[in-house]
Amino acid sequence: MMTFIRALVVLSVLALVAYAAYAMISGTTRRRLQPATAGSRWVATHYAVDDATRIVVRRVSPGGDDVLDEHIVSEIRDGDSDFDAKFLEAMAEARARAALFESESD
């Protein structure tokens, strides 16, 4: 019976140590992720991909160096006869979405 109690105590201590280690690691990870999104902002932008221009809304880090999220608004083939009109319309939509996402972030 005494062996059973000792084993139970040892297992309880091990479980407590494991839980404390997990709590410390998950707390550190959570604190590390918060600064990446704090101060981030949504921007409308575009870039070339293959033979097309992709118009997107991106969530970027405070310095603008890291892309945290991206939503595609439109993709226009470079040879499209209505490229200019479609591009301007897509950029207007991207700016509207960026403004909407910014208002929801606050």
Buried (B, 14 or more C-beta within 10 A) or exposed (E): EEEEEEEEEEEEEEEEEEEEEEEEEEEEEEEEEEEEEEEBBBBBBBEEEEEBBBBBBBBBBEEEEEBEEEEEBBBBEEEEEEBEEBBEBBBEBBBEBBEEBBEEEE
